[in-house]
């Protein structure tokens, strides 16, 4: 059985989305411009994505199982619009799939 190229691309995206252990880096002096909660629905299930927009780029704030980070709600609550932080992020940015790196750690700047 052959898989269509789009099926392979989706499988790769799903596989990479949980890989906050990849491409980890610190972004220093990032001012939070906006905090948004994005909702999407498919097959009767609703997904919620916490998106953080900063002067250093846009990131998702979610649990990252691959690095043992399970406190995304606490991280989300700590971040305030207009304040500056140092952010450790991990994971790929794949625009085609609307995938953003995940915030792993936050330090007050």
Biopython code that builds the backbone (N, CA, C, O; Angstrom):
import numpy as np
from Bio.PDB.StructureBuilder import StructureBuilder

atoms = [
    (1, "UNK", "N", (0.837, -1.177, 0.000)),
    (1, "UNK", "CA", (0.000, 0.000, 0.000)),
    (1, "UNK", "C", (0.886, 1.245, 0.000)),
    (1, "UNK", "O", (1.802, 1.358, 0.814)),
    (2, "UNK", "N", (0.610, 2.182, -0.917)),
    (2, "UNK", "CA", (1.386, 3.410, -1.000)),
    (2, "UNK", "C", (0.666, 4.529, -0.265)),
    (2, "UNK", "O", (-0.557, 4.652, -0.330)),
    (3, "UNK", "N", (1.448, 5.341, 0.433)),
    (3, "UNK", "CA", (0.879, 6.486, 1.128)),
    (3, "UNK", "C", (1.025, 7.719, 0.258)),
    (3, "UNK", "O", (2.062, 7.922, -0.373)),
    (4, "UNK", "N", (0.007, 8.526, 0.226)),
    (4, "UNK", "CA", (0.060, 9.764, -0.538)),
    (4, "UNK", "C", (1.064, 10.711, 0.100)),
    (4, "UNK", "O", (1.261, 10.668, 1.314)),
    (5, "UNK", "N", (1.706, 11.569, -0.695)),
    (5, "UNK", "CA", (2.680, 12.516, -0.143)),
    (5, "UNK", "C", (2.114, 13.389, 0.971)),
    (5, "UNK", "O", (2.817, 13.691, 1.936)),
    (6, "UNK", "N", (0.856, 13.798, 0.850)),
    (6, "UNK", "CA", (0.277, 14.631, 1.900)),
    (6, "UNK", "C", (0.144, 13.847, 3.203)),
    (6, "UNK", "O", (0.307, 14.415, 4.283)),
    (7, "UNK", "N", (-0.150, 12.554, 3.115)),
    (7, "UNK", "CA", (-0.244, 11.711, 4.306)),
    (7, "UNK", "C", (1.113, 11.631, 4.998)),
    (7, "UNK", "O", (1.196, 11.700, 6.224)),
    (8, "UNK", "N", (2.161, 11.489, 4.220)),
    (8, "UNK", "CA", (3.505, 11.451, 4.792)),
    (8, "UNK", "C", (3.863, 12.783, 5.435)),
    (8, "UNK", "O", (4.478, 12.818, 6.501)),
    (9, "UNK", "N", (3.485, 13.867, 4.794)),
    (9, "UNK", "CA", (3.779, 15.188, 5.350)),
    (9, "UNK", "C", (3.041, 15.400, 6.666)),
    (9, "UNK", "O", (3.615, 15.928, 7.618)),
    (10, "UNK", "N", (1.784, 14.998, 6.729)),
    (10, "UNK", "CA", (1.017, 15.130, 7.967)),
    (10, "UNK", "C", (1.614, 14.253, 9.061)),
    (10, "UNK", "O", (1.717, 14.681, 10.211)),
    (11, "UNK", "N", (2.001, 13.045, 8.716)),
    (11, "UNK", "CA", (2.625, 12.145, 9.698)),
    (11, "UNK", "C", (3.914, 12.752, 10.240)),
    (11, "UNK", "O", (4.188, 12.670, 11.437)),
    (12, "UNK", "N", (4.702, 13.359, 9.363)),
    (12, "UNK", "CA", (5.952, 14.003, 9.802)),
    (12, "UNK", "C", (5.653, 15.175, 10.726)),
    (12, "UNK", "O", (6.345, 15.370, 11.725)),
    (13, "UNK", "N", (4.635, 15.952, 10.402)),
    (13, "UNK", "CA", (4.284, 17.106, 11.235)),
    (13, "UNK", "C", (3.819, 16.676, 12.612)),
    (13, "UNK", "O", (4.200, 17.278, 13.615)),
    (14, "UNK", "N", (3.004, 15.645, 12.666)),
    (14, "UNK", "CA", (2.527, 15.139, 13.955)),
    (14, "UNK", "C", (3.687, 14.617, 14.778)),
    (14, "UNK", "O", (3.743, 14.839, 15.988)),
    (15, "UNK", "N", (4.601, 13.933, 14.143)),
    (15, "UNK", "CA", (5.775, 13.404, 14.834)),
    (15, "UNK", "C", (6.647, 14.530, 15.374)),
    (15, "UNK", "O", (7.123, 14.455, 16.507)),
    (16, "UNK", "N", (6.860, 15.572, 14.575)),
    (16, "UNK", "CA", (7.728, 16.666, 14.986)),
    (16, "UNK", "C", (7.089, 17.571, 16.023)),
    (16, "UNK", "O", (7.797, 18.221, 16.792)),
    (17, "UNK", "N", (5.758, 17.625, 16.058)),
    (17, "UNK", "CA", (5.096, 18.572, 16.954)),
    (17, "UNK", "C", (5.383, 18.293, 18.424)),
    (17, "UNK", "O", (5.335, 19.218, 19.235)),
    (18, "UNK", "N", (5.676, 17.067, 18.789)),
    (18, "UNK", "CA", (5.975, 16.741, 20.172)),
    (18, "UNK", "C", (7.447, 16.796, 20.495)),
    (18, "UNK", "O", (7.860, 16.353, 21.566)),
    (19, "UNK", "N", (8.234, 17.321, 19.609)),
    (19, "UNK", "CA", (9.685, 17.273, 19.774)),
    (19, "UNK", "C", (10.255, 18.585, 20.292)),
    (19, "UNK", "O", (11.060, 19.228, 19.618)),
    (20, "UNK", "N", (9.839, 18.979, 21.484)),
    (20, "UNK", "CA", (10.393, 20.184, 22.084)),
    (20, "UNK", "C", (11.850, 19.980, 22.473)),
    (20, "UNK", "O", (12.546, 20.942, 22.797)),
    (21, "UNK", "N", (12.314, 18.741, 22.444)),
    (21, "UNK", "CA", (13.709, 18.462, 22.755)),
    (21, "UNK", "C", (14.628, 18.904, 21.614)),
    (21, "UNK", "O", (15.834, 19.068, 21.803)),
    (22, "UNK", "N", (14.046, 19.093, 20.433)),
    (22, "UNK", "CA", (14.826, 19.547, 19.270)),
    (22, "UNK", "C", (14.909, 21.074, 19.262)),
    (22, "UNK", "O", (14.027, 21.763, 19.775)),
    (23, "UNK", "N", (15.971, 21.577, 18.678)),
    (23, "UNK", "CA", (16.082, 23.003, 18.379)),
    (23, "UNK", "C", (15.846, 23.888, 19.599)),
    (23, "UNK", "O", (15.217, 24.940, 19.477)),
    (24, "UNK", "N", (16.335, 23.488, 20.770)),
    (24, "UNK", "CA", (16.156, 24.302, 21.970)),
    (24, "UNK", "C", (17.082, 25.510, 21.916)),
    (24, "UNK", "O", (18.240, 25.416, 21.509)),
    (25, "UNK", "N", (16.533, 26.651, 22.340)),
    (25, "UNK", "CA", (17.341, 27.868, 22.382)),
    (25, "UNK", "C", (16.732, 28.874, 23.351)),
    (25, "UNK", "O", (15.534, 28.849, 23.633)),
    (26, "UNK", "N", (17.587, 29.756, 23.849)),
    (26, "UNK", "CA", (17.136, 30.844, 24.717)),
    (26, "UNK", "C", (16.940, 32.092, 23.866)),
    (26, "UNK", "O", (17.760, 32.405, 23.002)),
    (27, "UNK", "N", (15.852, 32.793, 24.120)),
    (27, "UNK", "CA", (15.579, 34.095, 23.508)),
    (27, "UNK", "C", (15.602, 35.083, 24.666)),
    (27, "UNK", "O", (14.808, 34.955, 25.598)),
    (28, "UNK", "N", (16.493, 36.061, 24.625)),
    (28, "UNK", "CA", (16.626, 36.979, 25.752)),
    (28, "UNK", "C", (15.954, 38.309, 25.452)),
    (28, "UNK", "O", (15.927, 38.774, 24.313)),
    (29, "UNK", "N", (15.415, 38.904, 26.504)),
    (29, "UNK", "CA", (14.799, 40.223, 26.397)),
    (29, "UNK", "C", (13.569, 40.268, 25.514)),
    (29, "UNK", "O", (13.415, 41.196, 24.720)),
    (30, "UNK", "N", (12.695, 39.288, 25.634)),
    (30, "UNK", "CA", (11.487, 39.212, 24.805)),
    (30, "UNK", "C", (10.330, 39.901, 25.506)),
    (30, "UNK", "O", (9.933, 39.501, 26.601)),
    (31, "UNK", "N", (9.793, 40.926, 24.883)),
    (31, "UNK", "CA", (8.636, 41.625, 25.425)),
    (31, "UNK", "C", (7.371, 40.949, 24.906)),
    (31, "UNK", "O", (7.227, 40.730, 23.703)),
    (32, "UNK", "N", (6.458, 40.622, 25.814)),
    (32, "UNK", "CA", (5.204, 39.978, 25.429)),
    (32, "UNK", "C", (4.284, 41.031, 24.821)),
    (32, "UNK", "O", (3.926, 42.011, 25.475)),
    (33, "UNK", "N", (3.906, 40.818, 23.560)),
    (33, "UNK", "CA", (2.999, 41.730, 22.861)),
    (33, "UNK", "C", (1.544, 41.284, 22.970)),
    (33, "UNK", "O", (0.642, 42.119, 23.032)),
    (34, "UNK", "N", (1.313, 39.973, 22.994)),
    (34, "UNK", "CA", (-0.061, 39.458, 23.070)),
    (34, "UNK", "C", (-0.078, 38.025, 23.565)),
    (34, "UNK", "O", (0.868, 37.264, 23.359)),
    (35, "UNK", "N", (-1.180, 37.673, 24.226)),
    (35, "UNK", "CA", (-1.467, 36.297, 24.633)),
    (35, "UNK", "C", (-2.830, 35.967, 24.049)),
    (35, "UNK", "O", (-3.821, 36.630, 24.356)),
    (36, "UNK", "N", (-2.880, 34.946, 23.211)),
    (36, "UNK", "CA", (-4.134, 34.578, 22.563)),
    (36, "UNK", "C", (-4.429, 33.101, 22.786)),
    (36, "UNK", "O", (-3.520, 32.273, 22.835)),
    (37, "UNK", "N", (-5.698, 32.787, 22.920)),
    (37, "UNK", "CA", (-6.131, 31.403, 22.965)),
    (37, "UNK", "C", (-6.880, 31.147, 21.667)),
    (37, "UNK", "O", (-7.897, 31.781, 21.387)),
    (38, "UNK", "N", (-6.364, 30.209, 20.876)),
    (38, "UNK", "CA", (-6.942, 29.883, 19.578)),
    (38, "UNK", "C", (-7.728, 28.589, 19.691)),
    (38, "UNK", "O", (-7.249, 27.611, 20.265)),
    (39, "UNK", "N", (-8.915, 28.587, 19.152)),
    (39, "UNK", "CA", (-9.772, 27.408, 19.187)),
    (39, "UNK", "C", (-9.934, 26.849, 17.786)),
    (39, "UNK", "O", (-10.073, 27.600, 16.820)),
    (40, "UNK", "N", (-9.916, 25.522, 17.678)),
    (40, "UNK", "CA", (-10.202, 24.862, 16.407)),
    (40, "UNK", "C", (-11.041, 23.634, 16.718)),
    (40, "UNK", "O", (-10.974, 23.079, 17.815)),
    (41, "UNK", "N", (-11.827, 23.220, 15.744)),
    (41, "UNK", "CA", (-12.711, 22.087, 15.964)),
    (41, "UNK", "C", (-12.659, 21.166, 14.756)),
    (41, "UNK", "O", (-12.719, 21.612, 13.611)),
    (42, "UNK", "N", (-12.547, 19.882, 15.033)),
    (42, "UNK", "CA", (-12.564, 18.870, 13.980)),
    (42, "UNK", "C", (-13.193, 17.608, 14.549)),
    (42, "UNK", "O", (-12.872, 17.200, 15.664)),
    (43, "UNK", "N", (-14.066, 17.006, 13.806)),
    (43, "UNK", "CA", (-14.710, 15.752, 14.207)),
    (43, "UNK", "C", (-15.390, 15.852, 15.567)),
    (43, "UNK", "O", (-15.424, 14.879, 16.320)),
    (44, "UNK", "N", (-15.930, 17.022, 15.882)),
    (44, "UNK", "CA", (-16.619, 17.192, 17.151)),
    (44, "UNK", "C", (-15.721, 17.435, 18.338)),
    (44, "UNK", "O", (-16.214, 17.601, 19.453)),
    (45, "UNK", "N", (-14.408, 17.462, 18.133)),
    (45, "UNK", "CA", (-13.460, 17.724, 19.216)),
    (45, "UNK", "C", (-12.938, 19.148, 19.084)),
    (45, "UNK", "O", (-12.642, 19.608, 17.982)),
    (46, "UNK", "N", (-12.828, 19.834, 20.196)),
    (46, "UNK", "CA", (-12.318, 21.198, 20.190)),
    (46, "UNK", "C", (-10.915, 21.205, 20.772)),
    (46, "UNK", "O", (-10.668, 20.644, 21.840)),
    (47, "UNK", "N", (-9.997, 21.851, 20.052)),
    (47, "UNK", "CA", (-8.626, 22.015, 20.531)),
    (47, "UNK", "C", (-8.421, 23.469, 20.924)),
    (47, "UNK", "O", (-8.991, 24.377, 20.319)),
    (48, "UNK", "N", (-7.599, 23.677, 21.945)),
    (48, "UNK", "CA", (-7.270, 25.018, 22.416)),
    (48, "UNK", "C", (-5.759, 25.159, 22.384)),
    (48, "UNK", "O", (-5.036, 24.332, 22.940)),
    (49, "UNK", "N", (-5.284, 26.214, 21.728)),
    (49, "UNK", "CA", (-3.854, 26.490, 21.651)),
    (49, "UNK", "C", (-3.580, 27.833, 22.304)),
    (49, "UNK", "O", (-4.205, 28.836, 21.959)),
    (50, "UNK", "N", (-2.644, 27.852, 23.252)),
    (50, "UNK", "CA", (-2.236, 29.108, 23.886)),
    (50, "UNK", "C", (-1.041, 29.654, 23.092)),
    (50, "UNK", "O", (0.041, 29.068, 23.122)),
    (51, "UNK", "N", (-1.237, 30.776, 22.382)),
    (51, "UNK", "CA", (-0.201, 31.360, 21.527)),
    (51, "UNK", "C", (0.335, 32.635, 22.168)),
    (51, "UNK", "O", (-0.436, 33.503, 22.578)),
    (52, "UNK", "N", (1.633, 32.742, 22.249)),
    (52, "UNK", "CA", (2.328, 33.877, 22.829)),
    (52, "UNK", "C", (3.035, 34.631, 21.717)),
    (52, "UNK", "O", (3.845, 34.053, 20.992)),
    (53, "UNK", "N", (2.738, 35.914, 21.575)),
    (53, "UNK", "CA", (3.407, 36.745, 20.568)),
    (53, "UNK", "C", (4.349, 37.691, 21.299)),
    (53, "UNK", "O", (3.926, 38.447, 22.173)),
    (54, "UNK", "N", (5.629, 37.646, 20.939)),
    (54, "UNK", "CA", (6.639, 38.462, 21.611)),
    (54, "UNK", "C", (7.478, 39.211, 20.588)),
    (54, "UNK", "O", (7.335, 39.018, 19.381)),
    (55, "UNK", "N", (8.347, 40.061, 21.088)),
    (55, "UNK", "CA", (9.281, 40.772, 20.221)),
    (55, "UNK", "C", (10.316, 39.814, 19.631)),
    (55, "UNK", "O", (11.041, 40.187, 18.708)),
    (56, "UNK", "N", (10.397, 38.590, 20.146)),
    (56, "UNK", "CA", (11.337, 37.573, 19.659)),
    (56, "UNK", "C", (10.671, 36.567, 18.720)),
    (56, "UNK", "O", (11.348, 35.695, 18.174)),
    (57, "UNK", "N", (9.367, 36.674, 18.528)),
    (57, "UNK", "CA", (8.649, 35.736, 17.678)),
    (57, "UNK", "C", (7.418, 35.200, 18.384)),
    (57, "UNK", "O", (7.087, 35.621, 19.492)),
    (58, "UNK", "N", (6.748, 34.272, 17.730)),
    (58, "UNK", "CA", (5.538, 33.673, 18.280)),
    (58, "UNK", "C", (5.824, 32.240, 18.713)),
    (58, "UNK", "O", (6.578, 31.516, 18.062)),
    (59, "UNK", "N", (5.206, 31.845, 19.828)),
    (59, "UNK", "CA", (5.451, 30.536, 20.410)),
    (59, "UNK", "C", (4.144, 29.982, 20.968)),
    (59, "UNK", "O", (3.221, 30.738, 21.269)),
    (60, "UNK", "N", (4.072, 28.668, 21.104)),
    (60, "UNK", "CA", (2.965, 28.026, 21.790)),
    (60, "UNK", "C", (3.375, 27.789, 23.237)),
    (60, "UNK", "O", (4.544, 27.534, 23.528)),
    (61, "UNK", "N", (2.416, 27.874, 24.128)),
    (61, "UNK", "CA", (2.644, 27.530, 25.526)),
    (61, "UNK", "C", (1.809, 26.280, 25.780)),
    (61, "UNK", "O", (0.594, 26.349, 25.967)),
    (62, "UNK", "N", (2.487, 25.140, 25.780)),
    (62, "UNK", "CA", (1.792, 23.864, 25.995)),
    (62, "UNK", "C", (2.735, 22.901, 26.698)),
    (62, "UNK", "O", (3.946, 23.115, 26.743)),
    (63, "UNK", "N", (2.163, 21.843, 27.242)),
    (63, "UNK", "CA", (2.992, 20.836, 27.886)),
    (63, "UNK", "C", (3.888, 20.181, 26.842)),
    (63, "UNK", "O", (3.450, 19.875, 25.733)),
    (64, "UNK", "N", (5.141, 19.972, 27.210)),
    (64, "UNK", "CA", (6.113, 19.349, 26.313)),
    (64, "UNK", "C", (6.554, 18.034, 26.947)),
    (64, "UNK", "O", (7.484, 17.998, 27.753)),
    (65, "UNK", "N", (5.880, 16.972, 26.574)),
    (65, "UNK", "CA", (6.144, 15.666, 27.165)),
    (65, "UNK", "C", (7.583, 15.212, 26.959)),
    (65, "UNK", "O", (8.164, 14.558, 27.825)),
    (66, "UNK", "N", (8.158, 15.563, 25.805)),
    (66, "UNK", "CA", (9.499, 15.084, 25.477)),
    (66, "UNK", "C", (10.585, 15.651, 26.388)),
    (66, "UNK", "O", (11.673, 15.082, 26.478)),
    (67, "UNK", "N", (10.301, 16.769, 27.068)),
    (67, "UNK", "CA", (11.292, 17.347, 27.982)),
    (67, "UNK", "C", (10.787, 17.375, 29.425)),
    (67, "UNK", "O", (11.399, 17.997, 30.293)),
    (68, "UNK", "N", (9.664, 16.692, 29.671)),
    (68, "UNK", "CA", (9.142, 16.594, 31.033)),
    (68, "UNK", "C", (8.549, 17.877, 31.570)),
    (68, "UNK", "O", (8.563, 18.101, 32.780)),
    (69, "UNK", "N", (8.027, 18.726, 30.699)),
    (69, "UNK", "CA", (7.441, 19.995, 31.120)),
    (69, "UNK", "C", (5.923, 19.845, 31.135)),
    (69, "UNK", "O", (5.297, 19.688, 30.087)),
    (70, "UNK", "N", (5.333, 19.894, 32.338)),
    (70, "UNK", "CA", (3.902, 19.668, 32.494)),
    (70, "UNK", "C", (3.198, 20.825, 33.185)),
    (70, "UNK", "O", (2.099, 20.644, 33.709)),
    (71, "UNK", "N", (3.801, 22.010, 33.200)),
    (71, "UNK", "CA", (3.212, 23.134, 33.930)),
    (71, "UNK", "C", (2.879, 24.301, 32.997)),
    (71, "UNK", "O", (3.095, 25.462, 33.347)),
    (72, "UNK", "N", (2.359, 23.991, 31.823)),
    (72, "UNK", "CA", (2.106, 25.046, 30.841)),
    (72, "UNK", "C", (1.077, 26.059, 31.337)),
    (72, "UNK", "O", (1.185, 27.245, 31.024)),
    (73, "UNK", "N", (0.090, 25.617, 32.100)),
    (73, "UNK", "CA", (-0.906, 26.572, 32.593)),
    (73, "UNK", "C", (-0.259, 27.580, 33.544)),
    (73, "UNK", "O", (-0.561, 28.772, 33.480)),
    (74, "UNK", "N", (0.623, 27.113, 34.422)),
    (74, "UNK", "CA", (1.321, 28.019, 35.334)),
    (74, "UNK", "C", (2.199, 28.992, 34.558)),
    (74, "UNK", "O", (2.267, 30.176, 34.888)),
    (75, "UNK", "N", (2.869, 28.491, 33.530)),
    (75, "UNK", "CA", (3.702, 29.358, 32.683)),
    (75, "UNK", "C", (2.834, 30.403, 32.011)),
    (75, "UNK", "O", (3.180, 31.584, 32.002)),
    (76, "UNK", "N", (1.704, 29.982, 31.447)),
    (76, "UNK", "CA", (0.781, 30.890, 30.761)),
    (76, "UNK", "C", (0.290, 31.992, 31.707)),
    (76, "UNK", "O", (0.233, 33.161, 31.325)),
    (77, "UNK", "N", (-0.059, 31.621, 32.922)),
    (77, "UNK", "CA", (-0.557, 32.583, 33.900)),
    (77, "UNK", "C", (0.528, 33.560, 34.347)),
    (77, "UNK", "O", (0.232, 34.713, 34.658)),
    (78, "UNK", "N", (1.780, 33.108, 34.381)),
    (78, "UNK", "CA", (2.896, 33.952, 34.820)),
    (78, "UNK", "C", (3.205, 35.061, 33.815)),
    (78, "UNK", "O", (3.571, 36.168, 34.209)),
    (79, "UNK", "N", (3.062, 34.777, 32.538)),
    (79, "UNK", "CA", (3.413, 35.740, 31.492)),
    (79, "UNK", "C", (2.407, 36.884, 31.433)),
    (79, "UNK", "O", (1.195, 36.665, 31.444)),
    (80, "UNK", "N", (2.936, 38.118, 31.369)),
    (80, "UNK", "CA", (2.075, 39.296, 31.321)),
    (80, "UNK", "C", (2.414, 40.139, 30.098)),
    (80, "UNK", "O", (3.582, 40.356, 29.778)),
    (81, "UNK", "N", (1.365, 40.611, 29.419)),
    (81, "UNK", "CA", (1.551, 41.476, 28.255)),
    (81, "UNK", "C", (2.261, 42.753, 28.706)),
    (81, "UNK", "O", (1.902, 43.353, 29.719)),
    (82, "UNK", "N", (3.276, 43.157, 27.933)),
    (82, "UNK", "CA", (4.038, 44.370, 28.223)),
    (82, "UNK", "C", (5.300, 44.122, 29.038)),
    (82, "UNK", "O", (6.165, 44.995, 29.108)),
    (83, "UNK", "N", (5.423, 42.961, 29.650)),
    (83, "UNK", "CA", (6.614, 42.642, 30.444)),
    (83, "UNK", "C", (7.634, 41.900, 29.584)),
    (83, "UNK", "O", (7.306, 41.343, 28.537)),
    (84, "UNK", "N", (8.879, 41.907, 30.055)),
    (84, "UNK", "CA", (9.993, 41.312, 29.315)),
    (84, "UNK", "C", (10.519, 40.083, 30.043)),
    (84, "UNK", "O", (10.682, 40.087, 31.263)),
    (85, "UNK", "N", (10.783, 39.020, 29.264)),
    (85, "UNK", "CA", (11.235, 37.743, 29.813)),
    (85, "UNK", "C", (12.335, 37.159, 28.930)),
    (85, "UNK", "O", (12.493, 37.535, 27.769)),
    (86, "UNK", "N", (13.083, 36.239, 29.509)),
    (86, "UNK", "CA", (13.969, 35.367, 28.744)),
    (86, "UNK", "C", (13.211, 34.055, 28.595)),
    (86, "UNK", "O", (12.730, 33.495, 29.580)),
    (87, "UNK", "N", (13.103, 33.566, 27.359)),
    (87, "UNK", "CA", (12.312, 32.376, 27.073)),
    (87, "UNK", "C", (13.179, 31.271, 26.502)),
    (87, "UNK", "O", (13.944, 31.499, 25.565)),
    (88, "UNK", "N", (13.065, 30.076, 27.062)),
    (88, "UNK", "CA", (13.696, 28.901, 26.472)),
    (88, "UNK", "C", (12.610, 28.178, 25.686)),
    (88, "UNK", "O", (11.556, 27.840, 26.224)),
    (89, "UNK", "N", (12.884, 27.946, 24.409)),
    (89, "UNK", "CA", (11.898, 27.289, 23.551)),
    (89, "UNK", "C", (12.512, 26.051, 22.920)),
    (89, "UNK", "O", (13.732, 25.888, 22.885)),
    (90, "UNK", "N", (11.652, 25.195, 22.430)),
    (90, "UNK", "CA", (12.103, 23.998, 21.728)),
    (90, "UNK", "C", (11.085, 23.583, 20.701)),
    (90, "UNK", "O", (9.899, 23.889, 20.818)),
    (91, "UNK", "N", (11.557, 22.886, 19.699)),
    (91, "UNK", "CA", (10.685, 22.394, 18.649)),
    (91, "UNK", "C", (10.792, 23.230, 17.390)),
    (91, "UNK", "O", (11.372, 24.315, 17.396)),
    (92, "UNK", "N", (10.231, 22.720, 16.320)),
    (92, "UNK", "CA", (10.352, 23.376, 15.024)),
    (92, "UNK", "C", (9.276, 24.427, 14.787)),
    (92, "UNK", "O", (8.229, 24.423, 15.435)),
    (93, "UNK", "N", (9.549, 25.314, 13.863)),
    (93, "UNK", "CA", (8.542, 26.236, 13.327)),
    (93, "UNK", "C", (8.285, 25.781, 11.898)),
    (93, "UNK", "O", (9.144, 25.924, 11.028)),
    (94, "UNK", "N", (7.102, 25.235, 11.665)),
    (94, "UNK", "CA", (6.735, 24.773, 10.333)),
    (94, "UNK", "C", (5.474, 25.526, 9.932)),
    (94, "UNK", "O", (4.366, 25.168, 10.331)),
    (95, "UNK", "N", (5.660, 26.567, 9.144)),
    (95, "UNK", "CA", (4.563, 27.442, 8.769)),
    (95, "UNK", "C", (3.438, 26.748, 8.038)),
    (95, "UNK", "O", (2.269, 27.069, 8.254)),
    (96, "UNK", "N", (3.769, 25.795, 7.171)),
    (96, "UNK", "CA", (2.764, 25.091, 6.393)),
    (96, "UNK", "C", (1.731, 24.408, 7.288)),
    (96, "UNK", "O", (0.556, 24.319, 6.932)),
    (97, "UNK", "N", (2.171, 23.931, 8.442)),
    (97, "UNK", "CA", (1.283, 23.259, 9.383)),
    (97, "UNK", "C", (0.897, 24.135, 10.569)),
    (97, "UNK", "O", (0.288, 23.651, 11.523)),
    (98, "UNK", "N", (1.246, 25.420, 10.518)),
    (98, "UNK", "CA", (0.977, 26.352, 11.621)),
    (98, "UNK", "C", (1.543, 25.849, 12.940)),
    (98, "UNK", "O", (0.908, 25.982, 13.985)),
    (99, "UNK", "N", (2.739, 25.270, 12.890)),
    (99, "UNK", "CA", (3.404, 24.763, 14.089)),
    (99, "UNK", "C", (4.410, 25.798, 14.587)),
    (99, "UNK", "O", (5.160, 26.380, 13.804)),
    (100, "UNK", "N", (4.413, 26.015, 15.894)),
    (100, "UNK", "CA", (5.308, 26.975, 16.516)),
    (100, "UNK", "C", (6.138, 26.278, 17.584)),
    (100, "UNK", "O", (5.701, 25.282, 18.160)),
    (101, "UNK", "N", (7.343, 26.799, 17.853)),
    (101, "UNK", "CA", (8.125, 26.261, 18.974)),
    (101, "UNK", "C", (7.338, 26.409, 20.279)),
    (101, "UNK", "O", (6.458, 27.263, 20.391)),
    (102, "UNK", "N", (7.666, 25.570, 21.258)),
    (102, "UNK", "CA", (6.971, 25.539, 22.543)),
    (102, "UNK", "C", (7.853, 26.205, 23.601)),
    (102, "UNK", "O", (9.061, 25.976, 23.646)),
    (103, "UNK", "N", (7.236, 27.031, 24.451)),
    (103, "UNK", "CA", (7.957, 27.629, 25.574)),
    (103, "UNK", "C", (8.201, 26.550, 26.618)),
    (103, "UNK", "O", (7.263, 25.917, 27.104)),
    (104, "UNK", "N", (9.465, 26.347, 26.955)),
    (104, "UNK", "CA", (9.858, 25.311, 27.921)),
    (104, "UNK", "C", (10.133, 25.914, 29.294)),
    (104, "UNK", "O", (9.813, 25.322, 30.325)),
    (105, "UNK", "N", (10.730, 27.096, 29.288)),
    (105, "UNK", "CA", (11.118, 27.723, 30.552)),
    (105, "UNK", "C", (11.041, 29.242, 30.397)),
    (105, "UNK", "O", (11.264, 29.773, 29.309)),
    (106, "UNK", "N", (10.724, 29.935, 31.491)),
    (106, "UNK", "CA", (10.621, 31.385, 31.484)),
    (106, "UNK", "C", (11.423, 31.949, 32.656)),
    (106, "UNK", "O", (11.343, 31.446, 33.777)),
    (107, "UNK", "N", (12.185, 32.983, 32.384)),
    (107, "UNK", "CA", (12.907, 33.726, 33.428)),
    (107, "UNK", "C", (12.531, 35.194, 33.303)),
    (107, "UNK", "O", (12.459, 35.734, 32.199)),
    (108, "UNK", "N", (12.291, 35.836, 34.446)),
    (108, "UNK", "CA", (12.055, 37.276, 34.411)),
    (108, "UNK", "C", (13.339, 37.978, 34.000)),
    (108, "UNK", "O", (14.417, 37.681, 34.515)),
    (109, "UNK", "N", (13.211, 38.903, 33.077)),
    (109, "UNK", "CA", (14.412, 39.624, 32.573)),
    (109, "UNK", "C", (14.699, 40.835, 33.413)),
    (109, "UNK", "O", (15.659, 41.558, 33.146)),
]
sb = StructureBuilder()
sb.init_structure("model")
sb.init_model(0)
sb.init_chain("A")
sb.init_seg("    ")
for serial, (resi, resn, name, xyz) in enumerate(atoms, 1):
    if name == "N":
        sb.init_residue(resn, " ", resi, " ")
    sb.init_atom(name, np.array(xyz, "f"), 0.0, 1.0, " ", f" {name:<3s}", serial, name[0])
structure = sb.get_structure()
